[in-house]
């Protein structure tokens, strides 16, 4: 029985991996004809975005080393459910060409998001963020609650919390921080300094997703990461790459918040998602754990992801 269970679990991961590759290579034709438009925001910053559908606006925010196109599969699905679905590339991601400024952070990215919402005349929006995009989305909800109808946080890496977790998680949290900084940030910085962009990307990718994850990607996906190297450089050069999130602010968060986690994720959020769930007031939050999914549950289980977000956002 034990052998059969292990065999079944291994095949679940194989199937999930194949689905991920299929979605990365063939996004089911969703949104492939969309042409990004430029939106100028404050301080000489231009963002590119695409959109589909009519109805309540819902904005998708990508993670590190990614871009607007990662959400194309989801845009059509949400548009078909009566949403105005919008995906944009954050400040230093393709095809944006904004210059790097000191101390880039998720808090600054939240300011950009607020400006984008204003420039698109959206007033109040649902926001769905993944990884560093979820970090950005959390700051957006805290700093600009009047613009947020709901927020969905898919594994926000609130790294400063790793040194201040409940007693039973303290040692594991510190080990996670050491891995992220040594295997990821510090190794990536050394690679950038030596001119090896690919090694820098691999270091961060594997530190977040697990050893060997970058090498397993199709070559064209690796190239997509490489065309977003400017973001990684801005991230690594910053002294505020992981800005702190005041727990007291989170305790007062009134924006309805959906927290999404992958049961098999090895990312920082496996420690910090439970903290978010504990701190955000009960009437304002809901947490859903996707069984068998990793850090990229929105690609591995796209239909369930969409249904979960729609169920949460409807009527809010």
Backbone bond lengths (Angstrom), bond angles and torsions (degrees), N, CA, C in turn:
res aa  C-N    CA-C-N  psi(-1)  N-CA   C-N-CA  omega(-1)  CA-C   N-CA-C  phi
1 X - - - 1.476 - - 1.524 110.02 -
2 X 1.331 115.41 -42.97 1.462 120.05 179.78 1.530 110.11 -62.92
3 X 1.344 117.09 -42.12 1.462 121.25 179.00 1.513 111.14 -62.75
4 X 1.336 116.48 -43.05 1.464 120.39 179.28 1.526 110.98 -62.33
5 X 1.334 116.66 -41.49 1.458 120.13 179.89 1.522 110.55 -63.19
6 X 1.343 117.68 -43.59 1.459 120.88 178.56 1.522 111.25 -63.04
7 X 1.352 115.43 -39.60 1.461 120.87 178.62 1.519 110.41 -62.76
8 X 1.343 116.27 -43.42 1.463 120.60 -179.63 1.519 110.75 -65.35
9 X 1.343 117.42 -41.32 1.458 121.06 179.22 1.525 110.67 -63.72
10 X 1.380 116.44 -41.52 1.462 118.86 179.35 1.521 110.59 -61.32
11 X 1.340 117.16 -41.44 1.455 119.72 -179.64 1.519 111.93 -69.95
12 X 1.335 117.65 -31.12 1.465 119.23 174.92 1.519 110.64 -61.28
13 X 1.333 115.97 -40.03 1.461 118.94 179.06 1.523 111.10 -70.28
14 X 1.336 117.62 -37.96 1.467 120.46 177.69 1.524 110.30 -61.70
15 X 1.333 116.12 -46.59 1.462 120.20 -179.92 1.520 110.51 -62.91
16 X 1.335 116.43 -43.92 1.474 120.16 179.37 1.525 110.28 -60.89
17 X 1.335 116.09 -41.53 1.467 119.65 179.91 1.517 111.23 -62.91
18 X 1.336 117.37 -44.14 1.461 120.88 179.50 1.518 111.59 -63.96
19 X 1.334 116.28 -38.43 1.469 119.54 177.67 1.515 110.59 -63.96
20 X 1.333 116.35 -40.67 1.458 119.82 178.57 1.522 110.50 -60.77
21 X 1.337 116.62 -47.07 1.457 119.84 -179.50 1.525 111.22 -61.91
22 X 1.345 116.57 -40.78 1.461 119.90 179.75 1.516 110.63 -63.01
23 X 1.318 116.46 -43.47 1.461 119.80 -179.12 1.519 111.54 -68.48
24 X 1.333 117.66 -33.75 1.458 119.73 178.23 1.521 111.33 -69.26
25 X 1.335 115.76 -37.86 1.462 119.77 -176.08 1.523 111.83 -85.96
26 X 1.329 117.11 -39.87 1.456 122.28 -176.89 1.518 109.44 -127.56
27 X 1.327 118.78 87.77 1.459 120.00 -178.87 1.513 112.49 -73.33
28 X 1.338 116.37 40.56 1.447 124.21 171.90 1.527 113.29 55.87
29 X 1.342 116.31 24.62 1.448 120.91 179.54 1.511 113.24 74.47
30 X 1.320 118.21 -0.05 1.457 121.28 -174.27 1.525 110.70 -71.72
31 X 1.326 116.46 119.10 1.446 121.51 171.74 1.512 115.50 71.03
32 X 1.348 118.26 9.41 1.455 119.44 -175.61 1.524 111.91 -66.84
33 X 1.329 118.43 -22.23 1.452 120.77 179.86 1.512 113.95 -89.20
34 X 1.325 117.74 0.70 1.457 121.13 -177.81 1.524 110.75 -75.27
35 X 1.318 115.68 135.14 1.467 121.06 178.64 1.524 108.47 -106.09
36 X 1.332 118.37 123.29 1.471 119.93 -179.92 1.529 111.47 -62.39
37 X 1.310 115.51 139.85 1.456 119.81 175.40 1.519 109.38 -109.94
38 X 1.331 115.40 150.19 1.455 121.08 179.11 1.523 110.24 -85.07
39 X 1.315 114.67 137.62 1.462 120.51 174.60 1.528 107.36 -129.33
40 X 1.318 116.00 116.92 1.464 120.41 179.51 1.520 109.19 -85.39
41 X 1.345 115.23 129.59 1.458 120.12 177.17 1.519 108.42 -119.28
42 X 1.296 118.13 -169.54 1.467 121.63 -173.68 1.525 112.36 -63.71
43 X 1.329 115.31 158.84 1.466 123.36 172.81 1.525 113.44 60.85
44 X 1.314 116.49 40.20 1.471 121.93 174.79 1.522 113.17 57.50
45 X 1.296 116.67 37.01 1.466 122.04 177.90 1.524 108.70 -110.32
46 X 1.329 115.86 132.11 1.462 121.52 177.79 1.518 109.45 -118.59
47 X 1.314 116.58 131.18 1.460 122.73 177.22 1.521 109.09 -113.24
48 X 1.325 116.17 150.75 1.471 121.47 174.63 1.523 109.20 -109.15
49 X 1.325 115.75 139.23 1.464 119.71 179.17 1.522 110.67 -145.04
50 X 1.317 115.36 159.90 1.462 123.28 173.00 1.520 107.62 -127.96
51 X 1.320 116.20 156.93 1.457 118.66 177.76 1.518 110.96 -150.00
52 X 1.320 114.68 159.82 1.450 122.74 -178.77 1.517 109.17 -149.71
53 X 1.332 116.81 140.16 1.456 120.82 172.46 1.517 113.98 90.62
54 X 1.325 114.06 173.69 1.461 123.04 177.95 1.522 108.62 -131.16
55 X 1.322 115.64 151.55 1.462 120.48 179.35 1.509 110.36 130.95
56 X 1.331 116.31 -155.75 1.464 120.29 178.55 1.532 109.35 -62.79
57 X 1.336 117.58 131.62 1.463 119.79 -178.70 1.529 112.00 -73.46
58 X 1.331 115.09 136.88 1.453 121.60 174.80 1.521 107.40 -133.09
59 X 1.326 116.66 123.85 1.464 122.87 -173.28 1.521 109.68 -108.61
60 X 1.340 116.41 133.23 1.462 122.30 -178.24 1.529 109.66 -107.71
61 X 1.343 115.24 132.80 1.464 121.62 -174.81 1.532 108.43 -121.52
62 X 1.328 116.41 118.01 1.470 121.95 -174.99 1.520 111.93 -79.91
63 X 1.328 114.97 171.25 1.452 121.74 -179.40 1.521 113.32 -96.46
64 X 1.333 115.87 -165.54 1.460 123.31 -177.14 1.523 110.40 -64.58
65 X 1.344 115.86 140.53 1.463 123.37 177.22 1.525 112.83 60.44
66 X 1.315 115.92 32.46 1.464 120.75 -179.01 1.520 108.94 -132.88
67 X 1.322 117.28 -169.46 1.460 121.81 -175.35 1.518 109.91 -161.84
68 X 1.332 116.04 179.45 1.465 121.59 -176.68 1.524 112.89 -55.40
69 X 1.346 116.98 -35.09 1.472 120.34 -172.09 1.520 113.41 -65.43
70 X 1.336 116.57 -17.76 1.463 119.15 179.95 1.524 111.96 -64.00
71 X 1.352 117.11 -20.98 1.455 121.73 -177.13 1.538 113.40 -97.64
72 X 1.326 118.70 3.21 1.459 119.82 -173.01 1.525 112.72 -57.83
73 X 1.334 116.58 -37.56 1.462 118.78 179.72 1.519 111.27 -61.73
74 X 1.326 115.81 -39.89 1.464 119.56 -177.65 1.528 112.67 -76.36
75 X 1.330 118.48 -28.52 1.460 119.94 -176.36 1.521 112.12 -57.60
76 X 1.318 115.85 -49.18 1.463 118.00 -177.53 1.519 111.26 -65.94
77 X 1.318 116.79 -37.03 1.460 119.91 178.72 1.522 111.85 -61.67
78 X 1.324 116.82 -44.92 1.465 120.22 179.08 1.528 111.20 -71.50
79 X 1.329 117.07 -37.01 1.470 119.81 177.22 1.521 110.30 -60.82
80 X 1.327 116.21 -38.72 1.455 120.80 178.92 1.514 113.54 -68.33
81 X 1.321 116.81 -15.42 1.463 121.89 178.61 1.529 112.07 -100.40
82 X 1.332 116.43 11.80 1.456 119.45 173.76 1.512 115.48 92.71
83 X 1.335 117.55 24.60 1.459 121.58 177.74 1.529 110.20 -111.22
84 X 1.316 115.84 152.95 1.455 121.25 166.47 1.522 105.31 -90.67
85 X 1.313 116.98 98.95 1.459 122.54 -171.00 1.527 109.95 -93.48
86 X 1.325 116.07 125.99 1.467 122.84 -173.85 1.527 109.23 -128.41
87 X 1.326 116.37 131.50 1.466 121.18 172.91 1.520 107.84 -125.40
88 X 1.314 116.51 138.33 1.460 119.83 179.30 1.523 110.00 -133.07
89 X 1.325 114.58 161.65 1.466 120.45 173.54 1.518 109.04 -95.01
90 X 1.324 116.25 129.58 1.456 120.03 -179.93 1.543 110.48 -65.25
91 X 1.317 116.17 172.68 1.463 124.23 -164.65 1.529 114.86 -44.92
92 X 1.315 118.67 -45.01 1.471 120.63 -173.59 1.524 112.87 -111.03
93 X 1.322 117.05 24.31 1.460 120.99 -177.88 1.525 111.21 -110.79
94 X 1.314 115.00 152.83 1.463 123.05 -176.55 1.530 111.09 -54.47
95 X 1.350 117.62 136.99 1.467 128.70 2.12 1.530 113.50 -97.83
96 X 1.340 117.99 22.32 1.463 121.20 179.27 1.531 110.69 -66.66
97 X 1.333 115.45 151.14 1.469 120.82 -179.81 1.529 110.49 -133.73
98 X 1.310 115.99 43.41 1.463 120.50 -179.69 1.523 110.59 -78.90
99 X 1.316 116.08 143.60 1.467 119.50 -178.04 1.532 110.33 -73.05
100 X 1.316 114.99 148.31 1.461 121.35 178.87 1.531 109.50 -74.01
101 X 1.327 115.26 133.00 1.462 121.20 177.09 1.531 108.66 -119.69
102 X 1.324 117.68 161.36 1.477 119.78 -176.35 1.529 112.57 -61.62
103 X 1.326 113.81 146.88 1.468 122.16 170.97 1.526 114.37 55.82
104 X 1.314 113.62 50.61 1.458 119.46 172.39 1.534 108.93 -62.23
105 X 1.335 117.26 144.00 1.464 119.49 -177.02 1.518 111.36 -158.78
106 X 1.324 115.33 169.33 1.469 121.27 175.99 1.520 110.95 -65.29
107 X 1.326 116.84 -29.73 1.461 120.34 177.39 1.523 110.46 -66.27
108 X 1.340 116.95 -42.70 1.462 121.11 176.27 1.525 110.51 -64.07
109 X 1.331 116.36 -39.85 1.466 120.23 177.94 1.536 110.25 -62.39
110 X 1.324 117.24 -33.48 1.471 120.60 176.74 1.525 110.58 -65.60
111 X 1.338 116.52 -36.81 1.466 120.27 175.61 1.531 109.99 -62.32
112 X 1.341 115.98 -42.14 1.469 120.32 177.18 1.531 110.96 -60.53
113 X 1.320 115.90 -43.86 1.460 120.35 -179.73 1.520 110.62 -61.79
114 X 1.311 116.94 -43.49 1.458 120.82 177.70 1.526 111.05 -59.93
115 X 1.338 116.32 -43.63 1.462 120.85 179.10 1.526 111.06 -64.50
116 X 1.325 116.51 -38.64 1.466 120.29 177.92 1.527 110.92 -63.37
117 X 1.323 116.60 -45.64 1.471 121.00 177.65 1.528 110.00 -57.39
118 X 1.333 115.70 -41.53 1.467 120.30 179.59 1.528 110.84 -66.10
119 X 1.333 117.21 -47.03 1.466 120.99 -176.71 1.525 112.09 -65.71
120 X 1.325 116.80 -31.12 1.477 120.51 177.71 1.525 111.85 -84.62
121 X 1.335 115.87 0.35 1.463 122.55 177.69 1.532 110.99 57.17
122 X 1.326 115.45 47.17 1.469 121.16 -175.27 1.522 113.02 -93.58
123 X 1.301 117.68 -18.54 1.463 123.87 -178.59 1.527 111.52 62.64
124 X 1.321 117.93 -81.50 1.465 120.60 -176.14 1.533 109.09 -127.58
125 X 1.345 116.73 134.30 1.461 120.13 -170.93 1.527 111.75 -134.74
126 X 1.324 114.39 155.59 1.463 121.34 162.43 1.535 105.82 -84.59
127 X 1.315 117.58 139.92 1.465 120.73 178.11 1.524 108.97 -128.03
128 X 1.337 115.52 132.96 1.463 122.32 177.76 1.521 107.57 -119.71
129 X 1.333 116.88 117.73 1.455 120.45 -178.68 1.514 111.99 -121.89
130 X 1.332 115.21 144.31 1.462 120.77 177.42 1.523 110.03 -118.44
131 X 1.331 117.42 133.73 1.454 124.51 175.07 1.536 110.45 54.96
132 X 1.340 119.13 -121.64 1.463 118.88 -179.94 1.532 110.84 -62.69
133 X 1.327 116.08 -26.45 1.462 119.80 173.46 1.518 111.92 -68.37
134 X 1.327 117.42 -30.83 1.466 120.96 174.79 1.529 110.60 -72.44
135 X 1.317 115.98 -36.64 1.473 121.94 174.07 1.530 109.21 -58.39
136 X 1.339 115.40 -47.42 1.464 122.15 175.99 1.525 111.08 -58.82
137 X 1.321 115.91 -43.97 1.466 121.46 -177.90 1.521 111.48 -64.80
138 X 1.331 117.20 -37.55 1.460 120.53 177.06 1.529 110.54 -62.72
139 X 1.332 117.03 -45.74 1.461 119.52 176.77 1.525 111.27 -62.36
140 X 1.321 116.88 -37.38 1.464 120.62 177.46 1.527 110.46 -59.60
141 X 1.328 116.87 -45.22 1.471 120.81 179.96 1.524 111.77 -64.55
142 X 1.338 116.55 -36.55 1.464 120.51 -178.90 1.528 112.35 -75.54
143 X 1.344 116.41 -37.10 1.460 120.56 -175.21 1.527 113.52 -90.61
144 X 1.338 115.97 -28.68 1.464 120.11 -174.81 1.541 111.12 -132.69
145 X 1.317 117.45 56.59 1.474 119.37 -176.07 1.526 113.39 -61.69
146 X 1.327 117.32 -25.37 1.467 119.44 -179.51 1.526 112.26 -71.21
147 X 1.342 116.84 -15.59 1.468 120.11 178.21 1.526 112.27 -97.20
148 X 1.318 116.90 -7.90 1.466 121.07 -173.16 1.529 111.51 -104.50
149 X 1.318 115.75 119.08 1.472 120.10 174.07 1.532 109.06 -81.63
150 X 1.331 116.10 -49.75 1.467 122.96 170.86 1.524 107.24 -147.46
151 X 1.337 116.43 160.86 1.462 120.28 170.61 1.527 108.71 -130.96
152 X 1.329 114.76 143.01 1.459 122.34 174.61 1.518 108.22 -117.16
153 X 1.327 116.15 122.41 1.461 122.00 -176.35 1.526 109.11 -111.37
154 X 1.329 115.93 105.03 1.466 121.09 178.02 1.521 108.26 -96.86
155 X 1.322 115.37 89.88 1.467 124.58 175.07 1.531 113.50 61.27
156 X 1.314 115.86 65.86 1.471 122.01 174.52 1.525 109.98 -72.61
157 X 1.339 118.86 127.36 1.474 121.26 -178.08 1.534 112.04 -85.46
158 X 1.312 117.47 81.38 1.472 120.80 -178.94 1.526 107.31 -83.68
159 X 1.307 115.10 75.17 1.461 122.96 -170.66 1.527 113.44 -58.35
160 X 1.343 120.37 -40.62 1.479 118.61 -179.47 1.523 114.03 -57.96
161 X 1.308 117.88 -23.90 1.467 120.01 179.96 1.529 112.61 -71.93
162 X 1.336 117.88 -15.57 1.460 120.44 -176.65 1.528 112.80 -63.17
163 X 1.328 116.81 -22.17 1.477 119.06 -179.91 1.518 111.83 -93.35
164 X 1.322 116.95 2.84 1.469 119.76 -177.33 1.527 109.81 -144.18
165 X 1.319 115.30 64.96 1.458 122.07 -179.63 1.527 110.27 -106.18
166 X 1.323 118.25 167.28 1.466 120.33 173.99 1.533 111.08 -53.76
167 X 1.305 116.31 154.09 1.464 122.54 -172.19 1.518 113.64 -49.46
168 X 1.325 117.90 -43.62 1.469 120.35 -175.71 1.528 112.79 -72.81
169 X 1.327 118.44 -6.44 1.457 121.88 -179.19 1.534 112.85 -116.66
170 X 1.317 117.48 -0.99 1.460 120.28 -171.05 1.525 113.08 -62.67
171 X 1.320 117.92 -48.03 1.469 120.35 -177.87 1.519 111.34 -66.87
172 X 1.328 116.61 -42.23 1.470 120.22 178.76 1.519 110.81 -64.71
173 X 1.334 116.15 -37.84 1.453 120.09 178.64 1.519 112.03 -64.02
174 X 1.319 117.04 -43.04 1.466 121.30 178.65 1.531 110.79 -65.71
175 X 1.334 116.64 -36.41 1.465 120.04 177.35 1.531 110.77 -66.09
176 X 1.336 116.18 -39.45 1.461 120.60 177.04 1.530 110.59 -62.79
177 X 1.323 116.66 -41.83 1.461 120.71 179.29 1.529 110.64 -63.62
178 X 1.324 116.85 -44.04 1.462 120.89 179.57 1.525 110.85 -61.90
179 X 1.327 117.04 -41.19 1.460 121.02 178.81 1.525 110.71 -64.43
180 X 1.324 116.31 -46.09 1.460 120.53 -178.43 1.528 111.34 -61.92
181 X 1.326 116.15 -42.55 1.453 119.49 -177.40 1.530 112.00 -76.21
182 X 1.333 117.80 -44.73 1.462 120.24 -175.43 1.519 112.25 -77.22
183 X 1.334 116.64 -52.95 1.455 120.26 -178.92 1.524 111.74 -73.73
184 X 1.346 115.98 -33.27 1.450 120.03 -175.84 1.516 113.93 -96.10
185 X 1.331 117.29 -81.79 1.469 122.24 -170.49 1.531 111.94 -59.88
186 X 1.322 118.38 -52.96 1.468 119.91 -175.23 1.529 112.05 -66.24
187 X 1.329 116.75 -41.63 1.470 119.90 177.63 1.523 111.33 -65.10
188 X 1.324 116.20 -39.77 1.467 120.26 179.37 1.527 110.77 -65.87
189 X 1.328 117.66 -39.83 1.462 120.53 178.44 1.531 111.10 -62.43
190 X 1.325 116.35 -42.56 1.467 119.75 178.58 1.519 110.91 -63.46
191 X 1.329 116.20 -39.78 1.470 120.19 179.64 1.524 110.83 -65.54
192 X 1.331 117.34 -42.23 1.467 121.16 177.90 1.523 110.22 -61.17
193 X 1.335 116.37 -44.43 1.461 120.93 -179.19 1.526 112.06 -62.43
194 X 1.330 116.38 -30.38 1.470 120.29 179.27 1.525 112.16 -90.08
195 X 1.326 117.13 1.02 1.459 121.19 177.58 1.511 115.01 84.11
196 X 1.334 117.85 12.75 1.468 121.05 -178.76 1.532 109.46 -102.08
197 X 1.331 116.33 82.30 1.465 121.20 -177.62 1.520 111.98 -61.41
198 X 1.321 117.02 -39.90 1.462 120.94 -177.86 1.524 111.28 -62.36
199 X 1.327 117.12 -41.62 1.466 120.80 178.66 1.521 110.72 -65.74
200 X 1.330 116.55 -35.24 1.470 120.18 177.99 1.518 110.78 -64.92
201 X 1.320 116.12 -43.81 1.469 120.72 178.90 1.521 110.15 -62.58
202 X 1.318 116.13 -44.97 1.469 120.60 179.93 1.526 111.16 -60.77
203 X 1.315 117.16 -42.55 1.461 121.09 -179.27 1.524 111.05 -59.23
204 X 1.337 117.10 -47.64 1.463 120.06 -179.08 1.521 111.15 -69.94
205 X 1.320 116.45 -42.08 1.466 120.95 -177.82 1.520 110.77 -60.58
206 X 1.331 117.28 -46.29 1.463 121.27 -178.03 1.521 111.87 -72.48
207 X 1.335 117.44 -32.60 1.461 120.03 178.24 1.520 110.91 -66.41
208 X 1.325 116.71 -32.70 1.465 120.83 -179.54 1.520 111.92 -86.50
209 X 1.331 116.41 -46.17 1.467 120.03 -172.46 1.516 115.78 -96.91
210 X 1.337 117.39 -15.98 1.460 120.49 -178.45 1.517 110.91 118.92
211 X 1.317 116.79 150.57 1.459 121.92 -178.20 1.524 111.89 -57.66
212 X 1.321 115.72 135.14 1.458 121.06 176.85 1.518 114.93 86.35
213 X 1.332 117.92 -5.26 1.465 120.23 -176.32 1.526 111.80 -65.42
214 X 1.338 116.34 -40.69 1.466 118.38 -178.15 1.522 111.34 -66.81
215 X 1.324 117.09 -44.31 1.465 120.26 -178.96 1.525 112.15 -62.29
216 X 1.334 117.51 -26.38 1.467 121.40 -177.99 1.529 112.60 -79.08
217 X 1.323 117.81 -11.13 1.462 120.23 -177.86 1.527 111.64 -75.16
218 X 1.333 117.61 149.58 1.475 119.87 172.27 1.514 109.73 -59.95
219 X 1.312 116.99 151.72 1.460 121.27 -175.65 1.527 111.96 -59.87
220 X 1.327 117.20 -37.06 1.460 118.34 -177.07 1.535 111.22 -68.75
221 X 1.338 117.22 -28.66 1.460 119.88 176.93 1.533 109.35 -71.01
222 X 1.330 115.95 -37.48 1.459 119.60 175.58 1.529 110.30 -60.97
223 X 1.330 115.88 -38.18 1.460 119.88 178.67 1.522 110.50 -68.32
224 X 1.328 117.38 -34.10 1.456 120.16 176.91 1.535 109.96 -64.93
225 X 1.322 116.27 -40.16 1.471 119.28 174.39 1.521 110.36 -60.44
226 X 1.345 115.80 -40.82 1.457 119.83 -175.96 1.525 111.68 -66.94
227 X 1.325 118.07 -31.98 1.465 118.50 179.09 1.535 111.42 -75.34
228 X 1.335 116.00 -4.61 1.465 120.98 174.40 1.531 111.90 -108.94
229 X 1.344 115.36 23.95 1.456 120.22 -177.10 1.531 111.92 -65.41
230 X 1.336 117.75 -26.55 1.460 120.05 179.81 1.525 111.14 -59.50
231 X 1.336 116.31 -38.68 1.466 119.15 178.20 1.516 110.66 -63.62
232 X 1.325 116.66 -44.32 1.464 119.64 -179.35 1.532 110.51 -61.50
233 X 1.320 116.96 -38.79 1.465 119.81 178.64 1.523 110.95 -65.16
234 X 1.329 116.88 -43.16 1.470 120.09 177.95 1.521 110.67 -62.53
235 X 1.322 115.93 -39.75 1.461 122.72 179.34 1.528 110.95 -63.85
236 X 1.328 116.65 -47.19 1.459 121.12 -176.15 1.525 112.49 -71.82
237 X 1.329 117.03 -32.44 1.463 120.66 179.96 1.521 112.76 -74.14
238 X 1.315 116.43 -20.39 1.460 120.98 -174.94 1.524 112.21 -76.20
239 X 1.332 115.80 143.16 1.466 121.34 171.73 1.527 110.39 -89.36
240 X 1.324 116.32 -2.22 1.470 121.18 -177.39 1.534 110.06 -126.74
241 X 1.341 115.33 36.32 1.467 119.22 -174.99 1.527 112.35 -64.12
242 X 1.326 116.31 -32.76 1.465 121.49 177.04 1.535 108.36 -120.71
243 X 1.328 117.68 77.95 1.472 119.69 -178.29 1.526 111.56 -64.85
244 X 1.325 115.21 146.25 1.462 119.74 -179.12 1.528 110.70 -70.52
245 X 1.300 114.77 150.40 1.466 122.24 175.87 1.522 106.73 -116.60
246 X 1.310 116.29 116.02 1.464 120.59 -177.00 1.525 110.10 -67.29
247 X 1.330 115.71 121.17 1.461 119.53 -179.19 1.533 111.80 -59.34
248 X 1.337 116.55 -34.44 1.454 119.40 -179.03 1.525 111.11 -63.41
249 X 1.325 116.29 -37.12 1.460 120.25 175.72 1.521 110.89 -64.53
250 X 1.317 115.89 -42.65 1.461 120.32 -179.38 1.530 110.10 -62.87
251 X 1.321 117.10 -37.68 1.469 120.83 178.77 1.529 111.87 -62.11
252 X 1.322 116.01 -24.55 1.473 119.99 -179.11 1.532 112.79 -99.49
253 X 1.317 116.90 3.53 1.462 120.26 -176.82 1.528 110.68 -63.38
254 X 1.321 115.59 121.07 1.471 120.39 -177.77 1.522 112.52 -104.32
255 X 1.344 117.44 -11.41 1.468 120.30 178.79 1.531 108.45 -69.16
256 X 1.344 118.25 127.78 1.466 119.92 177.24 1.527 110.70 -54.97
257 X 1.331 115.70 126.35 1.461 121.09 -170.87 1.524 111.12 -126.86
258 X 1.324 115.51 125.25 1.466 122.52 175.82 1.522 107.87 -104.72
259 X 1.331 116.62 122.82 1.464 122.33 179.79 1.526 107.96 -105.16
260 X 1.332 117.19 122.40 1.459 121.77 -178.34 1.522 109.91 -116.04
261 X 1.327 116.18 130.80 1.462 121.91 -176.68 1.519 109.77 -132.44
262 X 1.338 115.69 150.71 1.461 121.00 172.09 1.516 109.72 -99.77
263 X 1.327 117.20 130.56 1.470 119.92 -176.02 1.526 112.65 -64.12
264 X 1.343 117.28 -24.52 1.460 121.21 -178.74 1.522 112.80 -103.63
265 X 1.313 117.74 10.86 1.458 121.08 -178.51 1.525 111.22 -68.57
266 X 1.334 115.61 142.33 1.462 120.60 175.00 1.527 110.05 -110.63
267 X 1.328 116.95 9.97 1.459 121.83 -178.07 1.528 111.00 -76.63
268 X 1.315 115.36 169.34 1.468 122.79 -178.81 1.518 112.57 -54.60
269 X 1.318 116.42 -33.73 1.463 120.44 -175.09 1.525 113.65 -62.47
270 X 1.318 118.31 -17.18 1.472 117.46 177.36 1.526 111.04 -65.14
271 X 1.335 116.42 -20.01 1.462 121.04 174.13 1.527 111.54 -95.49
272 X 1.320 117.19 -36.65 1.464 119.90 -171.55 1.527 113.96 -92.00
273 X 1.330 118.45 -22.52 1.475 119.37 176.06 1.533 111.80 -61.55
274 X 1.342 119.26 -44.34 1.468 118.51 176.20 1.531 112.71 -60.89
275 X 1.338 117.16 -32.88 1.462 120.61 176.78 1.523 110.88 -66.52
276 X 1.330 116.58 -42.83 1.466 120.00 176.03 1.526 110.36 -58.45
277 X 1.328 114.93 -45.65 1.470 119.83 -179.76 1.527 110.95 -60.98
278 X 1.328 116.48 -38.26 1.462 120.89 -179.09 1.530 111.83 -70.52
279 X 1.330 116.83 -36.67 1.458 120.74 -171.65 1.526 114.45 -86.94
280 X 1.326 117.39 -39.47 1.466 119.81 -176.47 1.526 108.87 -68.12
281 X 1.318 117.90 133.41 1.468 120.70 -178.83 1.535 112.21 -53.38
282 X 1.316 116.03 137.92 1.470 121.96 -174.99 1.521 113.29 -52.36
283 X 1.338 119.89 -44.34 1.469 117.68 -177.99 1.523 113.17 -64.08
284 X 1.338 117.38 -17.85 1.463 121.00 -173.33 1.517 113.98 -98.45
285 X 1.318 118.52 -11.17 1.454 117.21 -170.21 1.523 114.05 -134.13
286 X 1.338 113.16 158.01 1.464 121.80 174.44 1.524 106.33 -145.91
287 X 1.332 116.35 141.73 1.458 119.95 176.41 1.517 109.60 -121.33
288 X 1.340 115.54 136.01 1.457 122.15 177.28 1.525 108.30 -127.26
289 X 1.330 116.58 127.89 1.463 121.90 177.46 1.524 108.03 -104.88
290 X 1.326 117.24 123.79 1.461 122.87 -179.71 1.529 108.34 -87.10
291 X 1.313 115.36 107.57 1.458 120.40 -177.59 1.537 110.67 -65.93
292 X 1.337 115.32 132.81 1.459 120.77 178.69 1.511 114.15 82.81
293 X 1.337 117.18 -3.81 1.463 120.34 -177.19 1.526 110.76 -97.21
294 X 1.330 115.51 159.29 1.454 121.84 178.27 1.535 108.95 -107.28
295 X 1.319 115.74 -153.04 1.462 122.07 -178.52 1.536 112.43 -63.24
296 X 1.332 116.61 -23.09 1.470 120.20 -176.90 1.530 110.57 -109.35
297 X 1.321 115.58 52.36 1.466 120.29 -176.95 1.523 113.06 -60.60
298 X 1.316 117.35 -26.32 1.465 121.29 -178.39 1.527 112.00 -72.43
299 X 1.338 117.84 -17.97 1.473 122.18 172.35 1.519 109.96 -94.30
300 X 1.333 117.34 -41.61 1.466 121.05 -176.59 1.526 112.00 -69.68
301 X 1.327 116.90 -35.85 1.465 121.15 -179.70 1.538 108.71 -130.62
302 X 1.347 116.79 66.18 1.468 120.59 -171.54 1.515 114.65 -63.92
303 X 1.329 117.47 -38.19 1.467 119.69 -177.91 1.520 110.52 -69.82
304 X 1.321 116.32 -46.63 1.465 119.19 179.08 1.526 110.71 -63.85
305 X 1.325 116.12 -38.96 1.464 120.13 177.56 1.526 110.02 -57.44
306 X 1.329 115.94 -49.75 1.460 120.18 -178.07 1.526 111.24 -63.92
307 X 1.315 116.86 -44.41 1.466 120.56 -179.76 1.526 111.16 -62.13
308 X 1.327 116.54 -39.25 1.465 120.90 -179.29 1.524 110.89 -65.13
309 X 1.334 116.53 -43.99 1.463 120.66 -179.86 1.529 110.45 -67.06
310 X 1.329 116.58 -42.70 1.468 120.12 -179.50 1.524 110.83 -62.71
311 X 1.320 116.34 -44.78 1.455 120.81 179.68 1.529 110.61 -59.09
312 X 1.333 116.26 -38.23 1.467 120.12 -178.42 1.529 111.74 -73.79
313 X 1.335 116.39 -40.63 1.464 120.18 -172.86 1.516 113.89 -81.29
314 X 1.329 117.19 -24.06 1.451 120.05 -177.67 1.525 110.81 -60.86
315 X 1.318 115.39 130.32 1.458 120.21 176.03 1.505 114.37 81.44
316 X 1.356 117.92 4.43 1.468 119.78 -179.77 1.524 109.73 -109.62
